[in-house]
Amino acid sequence: MRIFITGSTGFIGSAVVRDLITAGHTVLGLVRSDANAKALDAVGGTALRGDLDDLDVLRRGAESTDGVIHIAFHHDFSNFAECCAKDQRAITAMGEVLAGSNRPLVITSGTPVGEGRVVDESDLGDRKNPISLLRAPAEDIARGFASRGVRSSIVCLPRCVHGTSEQGWKAGLLIVLTQIAKKTGVVAYIGDGSARWPAVHRLDAARLYCLAVEKAPAGSRVHAVGEEGISLKEIAMHLAAKLGLPVVSKTPGEAAAHFGFFAASVSTDQPASAPQARALGWQPREIGLLADLDANG
C-alpha cells in the first residue's frame, strides 16, 4: 500500500515510516520543513509539504494514497482545546476523502482514564476527565466514518511513550516531568505516589500503527500499552536518581502549583490494558519504562 502519514518525522512517526517501508509499503509523509523533507527522503519516503492547518493538502495526501495514518498533533498545552479542534478538523477532512472507499484511516488518541480500574479497548473510561473530554470527539469522528465506508481505527497511546529517536531526542510526558524537576529542583509525586501510568516504547507503538493500517477492523480501538501501570512514585524515584535531585511528595492541593496543566494527569490513577491490540498480533518487545529511564535518562 501507499500510505499517507502525518507526523512522519516525529518521535513515533519516524519509526512508523521505517516499519512501513520495511514491510514493503511506500510512504507519503506530511512535513513542514526542508530539513524534515530531507530526513524523510533519506529513509525512502516522499515528502508532501504542509501543516495540519492546510486542509487542502491533507485532502490531497489522503486522495492520492491507499490509506492514512494520522499521528501529528499540535502540542500547545496553553491552548489544548484549540489543538484538539485542529485535530478534529484534520480527521474530518481526510475522512471525507476516504468515504466509500473502504480505505484505512488510523487516527491517534490517548488511553482512557478509568479512575483506578484497568481499562481495555471496550472501556471508554471517564469521559468527564478533562483530558478525555477534549480528545473524545476525535474518536467519535473516526468511528463515524466506519459507517461511511472507511476502515477507520484508533490507536490509543498511553500517558508515557518512551525511548530515544534516531536523532537522539525524546518526547512525551516524561520529558515534561524532567523539565519541571529541573525547574523546581525536586522530583515530585502526589500523595503516596500510587497513581499509575501505562507506558509503551516508541518502537512498539510504531509496530501497532502498522498492524492497524494493514488489518484493524472498521471502528475498532487498540491500546498501544506495553506496561499496564507504573506508579508515579517509582517513576519519580528513577528520574530523581538520574537527575541527582531529591524526591518529594506533594499534597493534592499543591499539585496545580507544581505541575501546572499536568496536575490532573499526575494525580489520576489510569492503568490500561491492550487485549484487542494483542488480538491483532501485536507483542511489545522493547525495554520497559523504568529500565529505559535507568539506561538512557
Contacts in CASP RR format, 6 or more apart in sequence:
PFRMAT RR
TARGET T0000
AUTHOR 0000-0000-0000
METHOD contacts of the structure
MODEL  1
MRIFITGSTGFIGSAVVRDLITAGHTVLGLVRSDANAKALDAVGGTALRG
DLDDLDVLRRGAESTDGVIHIAFHHDFSNFAECCAKDQRAITAMGEVLAG
SNRPLVITSGTPVGEGRVVDESDLGDRKNPISLLRAPAEDIARGFASRGV
RSSIVCLPRCVHGTSEQGWKAGLLIVLTQIAKKTGVVAYIGDGSARWPAV
HRLDAARLYCLAVEKAPAGSRVHAVGEEGISLKEIAMHLAAKLGLPVVSK
TPGEAAAHFGFFAASVSTDQPASAPQARALGWQPREIGLLADLDANG
1 25 0 8 1.000
1 26 0 8 1.000
1 65 0 8 1.000
1 66 0 8 1.000
1 67 0 8 1.000
1 213 0 8 1.000
1 214 0 8 1.000
2 25 0 8 1.000
2 26 0 8 1.000
2 27 0 8 1.000
2 28 0 8 1.000
2 64 0 8 1.000
2 65 0 8 1.000
2 66 0 8 1.000
2 67 0 8 1.000
3 20 0 8 1.000
3 25 0 8 1.000
3 26 0 8 1.000
3 27 0 8 1.000
3 28 0 8 1.000
3 65 0 8 1.000
3 66 0 8 1.000
3 67 0 8 1.000
3 68 0 8 1.000
3 69 0 8 1.000
3 213 0 8 1.000
4 28 0 8 1.000
4 29 0 8 1.000
4 30 0 8 1.000
4 48 0 8 1.000
4 61 0 8 1.000
4 62 0 8 1.000
4 64 0 8 1.000
4 65 0 8 1.000
4 67 0 8 1.000
4 68 0 8 1.000
4 69 0 8 1.000
4 94 0 8 1.000
5 13 0 8 1.000
5 16 0 8 1.000
5 17 0 8 1.000
5 20 0 8 1.000
5 27 0 8 1.000
5 28 0 8 1.000
5 29 0 8 1.000
5 30 0 8 1.000
5 68 0 8 1.000
5 69 0 8 1.000
5 70 0 8 1.000
5 71 0 8 1.000
6 29 0 8 1.000
6 30 0 8 1.000
6 52 0 8 1.000
6 58 0 8 1.000
6 68 0 8 1.000
6 69 0 8 1.000
6 70 0 8 1.000
6 71 0 8 1.000
6 72 0 8 1.000
6 90 0 8 1.000
7 13 0 8 1.000
7 29 0 8 1.000
7 30 0 8 1.000
7 71 0 8 1.000
7 72 0 8 1.000
8 14 0 8 1.000
8 16 0 8 1.000
8 17 0 8 1.000
8 27 0 8 1.000
8 29 0 8 1.000
8 30 0 8 1.000
8 31 0 8 1.000
8 36 0 8 1.000
8 40 0 8 1.000
8 45 0 8 1.000
8 47 0 8 1.000
8 71 0 8 1.000
9 17 0 8 1.000
9 31 0 8 1.000
9 36 0 8 1.000
9 39 0 8 1.000
9 40 0 8 1.000
10 71 0 8 1.000
10 165 0 8 1.000
10 171 0 8 1.000
11 161 0 8 1.000
11 165 0 8 1.000
11 169 0 8 1.000
11 170 0 8 1.000
11 171 0 8 1.000
11 172 0 8 1.000
11 202 0 8 1.000
12 71 0 8 1.000
12 157 0 8 1.000
12 161 0 8 1.000
12 202 0 8 1.000
12 205 0 8 1.000
12 206 0 8 1.000
12 209 0 8 1.000
13 71 0 8 1.000
13 206 0 8 1.000
13 209 0 8 1.000
14 39 0 8 1.000
14 43 0 8 1.000
14 165 0 8 1.000
14 166 0 8 1.000
14 167 0 8 1.000
15 165 0 8 1.000
15 202 0 8 1.000
15 203 0 8 1.000
15 205 0 8 1.000
15 206 0 8 1.000
16 69 0 8 1.000
16 71 0 8 1.000
16 206 0 8 1.000
16 209 0 8 1.000
16 210 0 8 1.000
17 27 0 8 1.000
17 29 0 8 1.000
17 40 0 8 1.000
17 43 0 8 1.000
17 45 0 8 1.000
18 43 0 8 1.000
18 206 0 8 1.000
19 206 0 8 1.000
19 207 0 8 1.000
19 209 0 8 1.000
19 210 0 8 1.000
20 26 0 8 1.000
20 27 0 8 1.000
20 210 0 8 1.000
20 213 0 8 1.000
21 27 0 8 1.000
21 43 0 8 1.000
21 44 0 8 1.000
21 45 0 8 1.000
23 210 0 8 1.000
23 214 0 8 1.000
26 45 0 8 1.000
26 46 0 8 1.000
27 40 0 8 1.000
27 44 0 8 1.000
27 45 0 8 1.000
27 46 0 8 1.000
28 45 0 8 1.000
28 46 0 8 1.000
28 47 0 8 1.000
28 48 0 8 1.000
28 61 0 8 1.000
28 64 0 8 1.000
28 65 0 8 1.000
29 40 0 8 1.000
29 45 0 8 1.000
29 46 0 8 1.000
29 47 0 8 1.000
29 48 0 8 1.000
30 48 0 8 1.000
30 50 0 8 1.000
30 51 0 8 1.000
30 52 0 8 1.000
30 57 0 8 1.000
30 58 0 8 1.000
30 61 0 8 1.000
30 72 0 8 1.000
31 37 0 8 1.000
31 40 0 8 1.000
31 47 0 8 1.000
31 48 0 8 1.000
31 49 0 8 1.000
31 50 0 8 1.000
32 49 0 8 1.000
32 50 0 8 1.000
32 51 0 8 1.000
36 47 0 8 1.000
37 47 0 8 1.000
37 49 0 8 1.000
40 46 0 8 1.000
40 47 0 8 1.000
41 47 0 8 1.000
48 57 0 8 1.000
48 60 0 8 1.000
48 61 0 8 1.000
49 57 0 8 1.000
50 57 0 8 1.000
51 57 0 8 1.000
52 58 0 8 1.000
52 72 0 8 1.000
52 73 0 8 1.000
52 74 0 8 1.000
52 86 0 8 1.000
52 87 0 8 1.000
52 90 0 8 1.000
53 86 0 8 1.000
55 89 0 8 1.000
55 90 0 8 1.000
55 93 0 8 1.000
58 90 0 8 1.000
58 93 0 8 1.000
58 94 0 8 1.000
59 93 0 8 1.000
59 94 0 8 1.000
59 96 0 8 1.000
59 97 0 8 1.000
61 68 0 8 1.000
61 94 0 8 1.000
62 68 0 8 1.000
62 93 0 8 1.000
62 94 0 8 1.000
62 95 0 8 1.000
62 97 0 8 1.000
62 98 0 8 1.000
62 105 0 8 1.000
63 97 0 8 1.000
65 103 0 8 1.000
66 103 0 8 1.000
66 104 0 8 1.000
67 98 0 8 1.000
67 103 0 8 1.000
67 104 0 8 1.000
67 105 0 8 1.000
67 213 0 8 1.000
68 94 0 8 1.000
68 95 0 8 1.000
68 98 0 8 1.000
68 103 0 8 1.000
68 104 0 8 1.000
68 105 0 8 1.000
68 106 0 8 1.000
69 106 0 8 1.000
69 209 0 8 1.000
69 212 0 8 1.000
69 213 0 8 1.000
70 90 0 8 1.000
70 91 0 8 1.000
70 94 0 8 1.000
70 105 0 8 1.000
70 106 0 8 1.000
70 107 0 8 1.000
70 108 0 8 1.000
71 108 0 8 1.000
71 209 0 8 1.000
72 90 0 8 1.000
73 83 0 8 1.000
73 87 0 8 1.000
73 108 0 8 1.000
74 83 0 8 1.000
74 86 0 8 1.000
74 87 0 8 1.000
75 83 0 8 1.000
76 82 0 8 1.000
76 83 0 8 1.000
77 83 0 8 1.000
77 261 0 8 1.000
77 262 0 8 1.000
78 261 0 8 1.000
80 134 0 8 1.000
80 261 0 8 1.000
81 134 0 8 1.000
84 134 0 8 1.000
84 135 0 8 1.000
84 137 0 8 1.000
84 138 0 8 1.000
87 138 0 8 1.000
88 137 0 8 1.000
88 138 0 8 1.000
88 141 0 8 1.000
91 105 0 8 1.000
91 107 0 8 1.000
91 138 0 8 1.000
91 141 0 8 1.000
91 142 0 8 1.000
92 141 0 8 1.000
94 105 0 8 1.000
95 105 0 8 1.000
95 145 0 8 1.000
95 150 0 8 1.000
95 152 0 8 1.000
98 105 0 8 1.000
98 145 0 8 1.000
98 149 0 8 1.000
98 150 0 8 1.000
99 145 0 8 1.000
99 148 0 8 1.000
99 149 0 8 1.000
99 150 0 8 1.000
100 148 0 8 1.000
100 149 0 8 1.000
100 150 0 8 1.000
101 149 0 8 1.000
101 150 0 8 1.000
102 149 0 8 1.000
102 150 0 8 1.000
102 151 0 8 1.000
103 150 0 8 1.000
103 151 0 8 1.000
104 150 0 8 1.000
104 151 0 8 1.000
104 152 0 8 1.000
104 153 0 8 1.000
104 212 0 8 1.000
104 213 0 8 1.000
104 214 0 8 1.000
104 216 0 8 1.000
105 142 0 8 1.000
105 145 0 8 1.000
105 150 0 8 1.000
105 151 0 8 1.000
105 152 0 8 1.000
105 153 0 8 1.000
106 152 0 8 1.000
106 153 0 8 1.000
106 154 0 8 1.000
106 155 0 8 1.000
106 209 0 8 1.000
106 212 0 8 1.000
106 213 0 8 1.000
106 216 0 8 1.000
107 138 0 8 1.000
107 139 0 8 1.000
107 142 0 8 1.000
107 152 0 8 1.000
107 153 0 8 1.000
107 154 0 8 1.000
107 155 0 8 1.000
108 154 0 8 1.000
108 155 0 8 1.000
108 156 0 8 1.000
108 157 0 8 1.000
109 135 0 8 1.000
109 136 0 8 1.000
109 138 0 8 1.000
109 139 0 8 1.000
109 154 0 8 1.000
109 155 0 8 1.000
109 156 0 8 1.000
109 157 0 8 1.000
109 221 0 8 1.000
110 135 0 8 1.000
110 156 0 8 1.000
110 157 0 8 1.000
110 158 0 8 1.000
111 119 0 8 1.000
111 156 0 8 1.000
111 157 0 8 1.000
111 158 0 8 1.000
111 159 0 8 1.000
111 198 0 8 1.000
111 223 0 8 1.000
111 225 0 8 1.000
111 270 0 8 1.000
111 272 0 8 1.000
112 119 0 8 1.000
112 123 0 8 1.000
112 124 0 8 1.000
112 125 0 8 1.000
112 126 0 8 1.000
112 127 0 8 1.000
112 129 0 8 1.000
112 132 0 8 1.000
112 156 0 8 1.000
112 270 0 8 1.000
112 272 0 8 1.000
113 119 0 8 1.000
113 125 0 8 1.000
113 126 0 8 1.000
113 129 0 8 1.000
113 131 0 8 1.000
113 132 0 8 1.000
113 268 0 8 1.000
113 270 0 8 1.000
114 123 0 8 1.000
114 125 0 8 1.000
114 126 0 8 1.000
114 129 0 8 1.000
114 269 0 8 1.000
114 270 0 8 1.000
115 125 0 8 1.000
115 126 0 8 1.000
115 129 0 8 1.000
115 268 0 8 1.000
115 269 0 8 1.000
115 270 0 8 1.000
116 196 0 8 1.000
116 269 0 8 1.000
116 270 0 8 1.000
116 271 0 8 1.000
117 123 0 8 1.000
117 271 0 8 1.000
118 228 0 8 1.000
118 271 0 8 1.000
118 272 0 8 1.000
118 273 0 8 1.000
119 125 0 8 1.000
119 270 0 8 1.000
119 271 0 8 1.000
119 272 0 8 1.000
119 273 0 8 1.000
120 223 0 8 1.000
120 272 0 8 1.000
120 273 0 8 1.000
120 274 0 8 1.000
120 275 0 8 1.000
120 276 0 8 1.000
121 156 0 8 1.000
121 220 0 8 1.000
121 221 0 8 1.000
121 222 0 8 1.000
121 223 0 8 1.000
121 274 0 8 1.000
121 275 0 8 1.000
121 276 0 8 1.000
121 277 0 8 1.000
122 276 0 8 1.000
124 132 0 8 1.000
124 136 0 8 1.000
125 132 0 8 1.000
126 132 0 8 1.000
127 133 0 8 1.000
127 136 0 8 1.000
129 264 0 8 1.000
129 268 0 8 1.000
130 264 0 8 1.000
131 264 0 8 1.000
131 265 0 8 1.000
139 154 0 8 1.000
139 221 0 8 1.000
142 152 0 8 1.000
142 153 0 8 1.000
142 154 0 8 1.000
142 219 0 8 1.000
143 152 0 8 1.000
143 154 0 8 1.000
143 219 0 8 1.000
144 152 0 8 1.000
144 219 0 8 1.000
145 152 0 8 1.000
146 152 0 8 1.000
146 218 0 8 1.000
146 219 0 8 1.000
149 218 0 8 1.000
150 218 0 8 1.000
151 216 0 8 1.000
151 217 0 8 1.000
151 218 0 8 1.000
152 218 0 8 1.000
152 219 0 8 1.000
153 212 0 8 1.000
153 216 0 8 1.000
153 217 0 8 1.000
153 218 0 8 1.000
153 219 0 8 1.000
153 220 0 8 1.000
153 221 0 8 1.000
153 222 0 8 1.000
154 219 0 8 1.000
154 220 0 8 1.000
154 221 0 8 1.000
154 222 0 8 1.000
155 205 0 8 1.000
155 208 0 8 1.000
155 209 0 8 1.000
155 212 0 8 1.000
155 222 0 8 1.000
155 224 0 8 1.000
156 221 0 8 1.000
156 222 0 8 1.000
156 223 0 8 1.000
156 224 0 8 1.000
156 272 0 8 1.000
157 200 0 8 1.000
157 205 0 8 1.000
157 224 0 8 1.000
158 197 0 8 1.000
158 198 0 8 1.000
158 199 0 8 1.000
158 200 0 8 1.000
158 223 0 8 1.000
158 224 0 8 1.000
158 225 0 8 1.000
158 226 0 8 1.000
158 272 0 8 1.000
159 173 0 8 1.000
159 197 0 8 1.000
159 198 0 8 1.000
159 199 0 8 1.000
159 265 0 8 1.000
159 270 0 8 1.000
160 172 0 8 1.000
160 173 0 8 1.000
160 174 0 8 1.000
160 197 0 8 1.000
160 198 0 8 1.000
160 199 0 8 1.000
160 200 0 8 1.000
160 230 0 8 1.000
160 235 0 8 1.000
160 289 0 8 1.000
161 171 0 8 1.000
161 172 0 8 1.000
161 199 0 8 1.000
161 200 0 8 1.000
161 201 0 8 1.000
161 202 0 8 1.000
161 205 0 8 1.000
161 224 0 8 1.000
162 170 0 8 1.000
162 172 0 8 1.000
162 174 0 8 1.000
162 199 0 8 1.000
162 200 0 8 1.000
162 201 0 8 1.000
162 202 0 8 1.000
162 288 0 8 1.000
162 289 0 8 1.000
162 292 0 8 1.000
162 293 0 8 1.000
163 170 0 8 1.000
163 201 0 8 1.000
163 202 0 8 1.000
163 203 0 8 1.000
163 286 0 8 1.000
163 292 0 8 1.000
163 296 0 8 1.000
164 170 0 8 1.000
164 296 0 8 1.000
165 171 0 8 1.000
165 202 0 8 1.000
173 197 0 8 1.000
173 262 0 8 1.000
173 265 0 8 1.000
174 235 0 8 1.000
174 239 0 8 1.000
174 289 0 8 1.000
174 293 0 8 1.000
176 262 0 8 1.000
177 187 0 8 1.000
177 235 0 8 1.000
177 236 0 8 1.000
177 239 0 8 1.000
177 262 0 8 1.000
177 266 0 8 1.000
178 239 0 8 1.000
178 243 0 8 1.000
180 188 0 8 1.000
180 258 0 8 1.000
180 259 0 8 1.000
180 262 0 8 1.000
181 187 0 8 1.000
181 188 0 8 1.000
181 239 0 8 1.000
181 240 0 8 1.000
181 243 0 8 1.000
181 245 0 8 1.000
182 243 0 8 1.000
182 245 0 8 1.000
184 258 0 8 1.000
185 245 0 8 1.000
185 246 0 8 1.000
186 245 0 8 1.000
186 246 0 8 1.000
186 247 0 8 1.000
186 248 0 8 1.000
187 236 0 8 1.000
187 237 0 8 1.000
187 239 0 8 1.000
187 240 0 8 1.000
187 243 0 8 1.000
187 245 0 8 1.000
187 246 0 8 1.000
187 247 0 8 1.000
187 248 0 8 1.000
188 236 0 8 1.000
188 247 0 8 1.000
188 248 0 8 1.000
188 249 0 8 1.000
188 250 0 8 1.000
188 258 0 8 1.000
188 259 0 8 1.000
189 195 0 8 1.000
189 232 0 8 1.000
189 233 0 8 1.000
189 235 0 8 1.000
189 236 0 8 1.000
189 247 0 8 1.000
189 249 0 8 1.000
189 250 0 8 1.000
189 266 0 8 1.000
190 232 0 8 1.000
190 249 0 8 1.000
190 250 0 8 1.000
190 251 0 8 1.000
190 252 0 8 1.000
190 255 0 8 1.000
190 263 0 8 1.000
190 266 0 8 1.000
190 267 0 8 1.000
191 249 0 8 1.000
191 250 0 8 1.000
191 251 0 8 1.000
191 252 0 8 1.000
192 233 0 8 1.000
192 249 0 8 1.000
193 231 0 8 1.000
193 232 0 8 1.000
193 233 0 8 1.000
193 236 0 8 1.000
193 249 0 8 1.000
194 231 0 8 1.000
194 232 0 8 1.000
194 233 0 8 1.000
194 269 0 8 1.000
195 231 0 8 1.000
195 232 0 8 1.000
195 266 0 8 1.000
195 267 0 8 1.000
195 268 0 8 1.000
195 269 0 8 1.000
195 270 0 8 1.000
196 228 0 8 1.000
196 229 0 8 1.000
196 230 0 8 1.000
196 231 0 8 1.000
196 232 0 8 1.000
196 269 0 8 1.000
196 270 0 8 1.000
196 271 0 8 1.000
197 229 0 8 1.000
197 230 0 8 1.000
197 232 0 8 1.000
197 235 0 8 1.000
197 270 0 8 1.000
198 223 0 8 1.000
198 225 0 8 1.000
198 226 0 8 1.000
198 227 0 8 1.000
198 228 0 8 1.000
198 229 0 8 1.000
198 230 0 8 1.000
198 270 0 8 1.000
198 271 0 8 1.000
198 272 0 8 1.000
199 225 0 8 1.000
199 226 0 8 1.000
199 227 0 8 1.000
199 229 0 8 1.000
199 230 0 8 1.000
199 288 0 8 1.000
199 289 0 8 1.000
200 224 0 8 1.000
200 225 0 8 1.000
200 226 0 8 1.000
200 227 0 8 1.000
200 284 0 8 1.000
201 226 0 8 1.000
201 284 0 8 1.000
201 286 0 8 1.000
201 287 0 8 1.000
201 288 0 8 1.000
201 289 0 8 1.000
201 292 0 8 1.000
203 286 0 8 1.000
204 224 0 8 1.000
204 226 0 8 1.000
204 282 0 8 1.000
204 284 0 8 1.000
204 285 0 8 1.000
204 286 0 8 1.000
205 224 0 8 1.000
207 282 0 8 1.000
208 222 0 8 1.000
208 224 0 8 1.000
208 277 0 8 1.000
208 280 0 8 1.000
208 282 0 8 1.000
209 224 0 8 1.000
211 222 0 8 1.000
211 277 0 8 1.000
211 280 0 8 1.000
211 281 0 8 1.000
211 282 0 8 1.000
212 222 0 8 1.000
212 280 0 8 1.000
215 280 0 8 1.000
216 222 0 8 1.000
216 280 0 8 1.000
220 276 0 8 1.000
221 276 0 8 1.000
222 274 0 8 1.000
222 276 0 8 1.000
222 277 0 8 1.000
222 280 0 8 1.000
222 282 0 8 1.000
223 272 0 8 1.000
223 273 0 8 1.000
223 274 0 8 1.000
223 276 0 8 1.000
223 277 0 8 1.000
224 274 0 8 1.000
224 277 0 8 1.000
225 272 0 8 1.000
225 273 0 8 1.000
225 274 0 8 1.000
225 277 0 8 1.000
226 274 0 8 1.000
226 284 0 8 1.000
226 288 0 8 1.000
227 288 0 8 1.000
227 289 0 8 1.000
228 271 0 8 1.000
228 272 0 8 1.000
228 273 0 8 1.000
229 271 0 8 1.000
229 272 0 8 1.000
230 289 0 8 1.000
230 290 0 8 1.000
232 266 0 8 1.000
233 247 0 8 1.000
234 290 0 8 1.000
235 289 0 8 1.000
235 290 0 8 1.000
235 293 0 8 1.000
236 247 0 8 1.000
237 247 0 8 1.000
238 290 0 8 1.000
238 293 0 8 1.000
238 294 0 8 1.000
239 293 0 8 1.000
239 297 0 8 1.000
240 246 0 8 1.000
240 247 0 8 1.000
241 294 0 8 1.000
242 293 0 8 1.000
242 294 0 8 1.000
242 297 0 8 1.000
250 258 0 8 1.000
250 259 0 8 1.000
252 267 0 8 1.000
255 263 0 8 1.000
255 266 0 8 1.000
255 267 0 8 1.000
256 263 0 8 1.000
259 266 0 8 1.000
274 282 0 8 1.000
287 295 0 8 1.000
END
